[in-house]
Amino acid sequence: MIEIETKLKGWGNSIGLVIPKDMITKNDLKLRQRVKVIIKPVKVLKVRDLFGKFKNIKKPTDQIMREIDKDLDSKFF
């Protein structure tokens, strides 16, 4: 099974997608071969979607950053 992220392209009145050549070679795909495609749109996170979501945080930013650093240090070192 191949899992890739790609952009849809317009061809006339249709929409198509491009499968990268390395994936075609790796999976031995041939022209006109039937394949099953499962479409799952990728949600792009935008800053404006987050605006106002964190109103109830009472800790100062520098304290939050120290806690994050401490958590990361304990996981990797």
Backbone as a chain_set.jsonl record, in Angstrom:
{"seq": "MIEIETKLKGWGNSIGLVIPKDMITKNDLKLRQRVKVIIKPVKVLKVRDLFGKFKNIKKPTDQIMREIDKDLDSKFF", "coords": {"N": [[0.85, -1.176, 0.0], [0.512, 2.236, -0.759], [1.191, 5.334, 0.696], [0.859, 8.657, 0.259], [1.257, 12.228, 0.215], [-0.204, 14.585, -1.778], [-0.933, 17.148, -4.23], [-4.039, 18.026, -5.716], [-4.619, 18.294, -9.195], [-5.717, 20.254, -11.986], [-7.189, 19.098, -14.98], [-8.468, 19.933, -17.829], [-11.913, 19.586, -17.602], [-11.714, 17.988, -15.438], [-10.294, 16.599, -12.386], [-7.152, 15.578, -11.299], [-4.558, 13.505, -9.839], [-1.096, 13.389, -8.971], [1.193, 10.804, -8.917], [4.208, 10.294, -7.402], [7.242, 9.494, -9.202], [9.144, 7.805, -7.948], [7.547, 6.329, -6.199], [5.954, 4.971, -7.994], [7.826, 3.331, -9.275], [8.868, 1.897, -7.067], [6.624, 0.423, -6.266], [6.013, -0.993, -8.489], [4.097, -0.085, -10.414], [1.994, 0.152, -13.281], [1.162, 1.766, -16.408], [-2.234, 2.419, -17.004], [-3.0, 0.487, -15.204], [-5.26, -0.817, -12.831], [-6.098, 0.719, -9.798], [-6.837, 1.228, -6.323], [-8.018, 4.097, -4.77], [-7.979, 5.974, -1.864], [-9.384, 8.789, -0.602], [-8.455, 11.351, 1.545], [-8.898, 14.374, 2.794], [-6.378, 16.78, 3.632], [-6.084, 18.584, 6.512], [-5.176, 21.841, 6.875], [-3.552, 23.59, 9.299], [-4.18, 26.758, 10.483], [-3.09, 29.895, 11.778], [-5.112, 31.699, 12.434], [-7.194, 29.994, 13.014], [-6.569, 29.149, 15.524], [-6.669, 31.405, 17.047], [-7.698, 32.964, 19.975], [-8.333, 30.596, 21.268], [-6.908, 29.853, 23.505], [-7.491, 31.302, 25.853], [-7.781, 30.855, 28.58], [-5.386, 30.221, 29.773], [-3.289, 30.557, 32.427], [-0.629, 30.673, 33.121], [2.593, 32.242, 32.793], [4.263, 32.789, 29.643], [7.054, 32.194, 29.559], [7.315, 30.381, 31.678], [5.767, 28.235, 30.778], [7.306, 27.511, 28.537], [9.683, 26.666, 29.834], [8.7, 24.385, 31.146], [8.03, 22.785, 28.951], [10.589, 22.432, 27.824], [11.772, 20.985, 29.918], [10.203, 18.628, 29.888], [10.85, 17.655, 27.308], [13.626, 17.263, 27.597], [13.658, 15.175, 29.462], [12.631, 13.109, 27.942], [14.433, 12.665, 25.866], [17.015, 12.691, 26.854]], "CA": [[0.0, 0.0, 0.0], [1.252, 3.489, -0.863], [0.566, 6.494, 1.321], [1.568, 9.872, -0.108], [0.492, 13.47, 0.264], [-0.011, 15.247, -3.053], [-1.941, 18.155, -4.546], [-4.894, 17.737, -6.858], [-4.327, 19.139, -10.362], [-6.82, 20.363, -12.932], [-6.997, 18.691, -16.366], [-9.738, 20.208, -18.501], [-13.023, 19.643, -16.653], [-11.49, 16.949, -14.437], [-9.239, 16.782, -11.404], [-6.311, 14.389, -11.204], [-3.481, 13.594, -8.877], [0.18, 12.916, -9.48], [1.902, 9.846, -8.075], [5.638, 10.484, -7.666], [7.873, 8.414, -9.952], [9.781, 6.822, -7.067], [6.483, 5.456, -5.676], [5.544, 4.115, -9.115], [8.883, 2.33, -9.443], [8.945, 1.079, -5.852], [5.462, -0.456, -6.172], [5.863, -1.644, -9.794], [2.823, 0.308, -11.028], [2.039, 0.245, -14.743], [0.178, 2.617, -17.053], [-3.569, 1.844, -17.151], [-3.268, -0.505, -14.155], [-6.331, -0.401, -11.926], [-5.692, 0.894, -8.414], [-7.87, 1.78, -5.449], [-7.557, 5.34, -4.158], [-8.778, 6.45, -0.733], [-9.14, 10.229, -0.492], [-8.634, 11.936, 2.868], [-8.37, 15.736, 2.717], [-5.425, 17.173, 4.663], [-6.482, 19.827, 7.162], [-4.046, 22.736, 7.094], [-3.773, 24.386, 10.492], [-3.866, 28.168, 10.286], [-3.011, 30.638, 13.031], [-6.405, 32.308, 12.744], [-8.049, 28.962, 13.598], [-6.196, 29.022, 16.932], [-6.812, 32.687, 17.725], [-8.724, 32.998, 21.005], [-8.584, 29.261, 21.825], [-6.148, 29.643, 24.72], [-7.747, 32.447, 26.73], [-7.797, 30.478, 29.989], [-4.049, 29.86, 30.251], [-2.911, 31.533, 33.463], [0.81, 30.659, 33.323], [3.372, 33.075, 31.874], [4.834, 32.052, 28.512], [8.377, 31.655, 29.878], [7.137, 29.207, 32.532], [5.298, 27.165, 29.889], [8.447, 27.082, 27.738], [10.578, 25.896, 30.714], [8.074, 23.081, 31.36], [8.178, 22.032, 27.698], [12.001, 22.035, 27.748], [11.992, 19.942, 30.923], [9.58, 17.404, 29.369], [11.649, 17.171, 26.184], [14.9, 16.768, 28.116], [13.455, 13.884, 30.123], [12.312, 12.097, 26.932], [15.522, 12.442, 24.929], [18.339, 12.641, 27.482]], "C": [[0.9, 1.244, 0.0], [0.475, 4.563, -0.098], [1.43, 7.699, 0.996], [0.655, 11.062, 0.12], [0.811, 14.218, -1.016], [-1.106, 16.286, -3.255], [-2.768, 17.691, -5.736], [-4.579, 18.746, -7.959], [-5.542, 19.159, -11.281], [-6.392, 19.949, -14.332], [-8.324, 18.857, -17.074], [-10.838, 20.376, -17.474], [-12.871, 18.625, -15.532], [-10.414, 17.372, -13.444], [-8.459, 15.477, -11.339], [-5.288, 14.564, -10.114], [-2.234, 12.958, -9.46], [0.796, 11.971, -8.451], [3.385, 9.996, -8.399], [6.278, 9.241, -8.297], [8.515, 7.374, -9.048], [8.76, 5.862, -6.455], [5.989, 4.493, -6.765], [6.552, 2.985, -9.29], [8.913, 1.359, -8.274], [7.82, 0.045, -5.788], [5.12, -1.128, -7.498], [4.493, -1.365, -10.431], [3.013, 0.494, -12.53], [0.939, 1.184, -15.232], [-1.105, 1.824, -17.3], [-3.881, 0.719, -16.155], [-4.363, 0.035, -13.246], [-5.784, -0.354, -10.501], [-6.874, 1.43, -7.611], [-7.279, 2.996, -4.746], [-8.516, 5.713, -3.039], [-8.404, 7.907, -0.517], [-9.429, 10.685, 0.935], [-8.045, 13.341, 2.813], [-7.448, 16.043, 3.899], [-5.881, 18.515, 5.213], [-5.234, 20.651, 7.435], [-4.389, 23.638, 8.274], [-3.307, 25.814, 10.24], [-3.911, 28.883, 11.63], [-4.377, 31.214, 13.397], [-7.391, 31.29, 13.314], [-7.78, 28.81, 15.095], [-6.47, 30.291, 17.735], [-7.977, 32.644, 18.712], [-9.008, 31.659, 21.661], [-7.944, 29.082, 23.192], [-6.302, 30.802, 25.702], [-7.549, 32.103, 28.203], [-6.439, 30.038, 30.528], [-3.581, 30.956, 31.203], [-1.399, 31.614, 33.675], [1.491, 31.625, 32.351], [4.036, 32.206, 30.797], [6.184, 31.449, 28.856], [8.293, 30.431, 30.79], [6.677, 28.004, 31.701], [6.461, 26.619, 29.076], [9.444, 26.273, 28.564], [10.016, 24.493, 30.954], [8.207, 22.198, 30.115], [9.616, 21.541, 27.561], [12.299, 20.894, 28.714], [11.418, 18.608, 30.45], [10.395, 16.812, 28.226], [12.981, 16.601, 26.64], [14.742, 15.389, 28.74], [13.164, 12.775, 29.116], [13.514, 11.73, 26.075], [16.897, 12.317, 25.584], [18.29, 11.881, 28.772]], "O": [[1.922, 1.281, 0.684], [-0.743, 4.679, -0.232], [2.59, 7.768, 1.401], [-0.565, 10.919, 0.207], [1.98, 14.462, -1.312], [-2.097, 16.296, -2.525], [-2.255, 17.043, -6.648], [-4.304, 19.913, -7.68], [-6.302, 18.192, -11.341], [-5.354, 20.393, -14.822], [-9.212, 18.016, -16.938], [-10.727, 21.207, -16.572], [-13.803, 18.419, -14.755], [-9.719, 18.369, -13.639], [-9.047, 14.396, -11.325], [-5.161, 15.642, -9.531], [-2.311, 12.096, -10.336], [0.903, 12.301, -7.27], [3.78, 9.84, -9.555], [5.919, 8.106, -7.983], [8.445, 6.18, -9.34], [9.08, 4.697, -6.218], [5.649, 3.345, -6.481], [6.174, 1.823, -9.435], [8.977, 0.145, -8.466], [8.027, -1.072, -5.315], [4.07, -1.758, -7.627], [3.822, -2.275, -10.918], [4.067, 0.94, -12.984], [-0.078, 1.373, -14.565], [-1.053, 0.682, -17.756], [-4.923, 0.072, -16.262], [-4.38, 1.225, -12.931], [-5.096, -1.273, -10.058], [-7.799, 2.018, -8.171], [-6.178, 2.935, -4.198], [-9.729, 5.761, -3.245], [-7.239, 8.224, -0.275], [-10.511, 10.439, 1.469], [-6.824, 13.495, 2.787], [-7.706, 15.618, 5.025], [-6.046, 19.475, 4.46], [-4.335, 20.205, 8.149], [-5.388, 24.357, 8.251], [-2.169, 26.042, 9.83], [-4.685, 28.511, 12.513], [-4.75, 31.21, 14.571], [-8.325, 31.668, 14.021], [-8.661, 28.391, 15.847], [-6.5, 30.253, 18.965], [-9.105, 32.328, 18.335], [-9.862, 31.593, 22.546], [-8.393, 28.24, 23.97], [-5.323, 31.227, 26.314], [-7.185, 32.973, 28.994], [-6.363, 29.528, 31.646], [-3.49, 32.126, 30.832], [-0.927, 32.533, 34.345], [1.03, 31.808, 31.224], [4.328, 31.032, 31.026], [6.452, 30.305, 28.488], [9.124, 29.53, 30.68], [7.151, 26.887, 31.905], [6.6, 25.404, 28.932], [10.0, 25.294, 28.065], [10.768, 23.519, 30.965], [8.466, 20.999, 30.225], [9.849, 20.38, 27.224], [13.0, 19.945, 28.363], [12.066, 17.571, 30.59], [10.607, 15.601, 28.178], [13.422, 15.571, 26.131], [15.603, 14.526, 28.564], [13.426, 11.607, 29.406], [13.609, 10.598, 25.602], [17.848, 11.882, 24.936], [19.313, 11.735, 29.441]]}, "num_chains": 1, "name": "protein.A"}
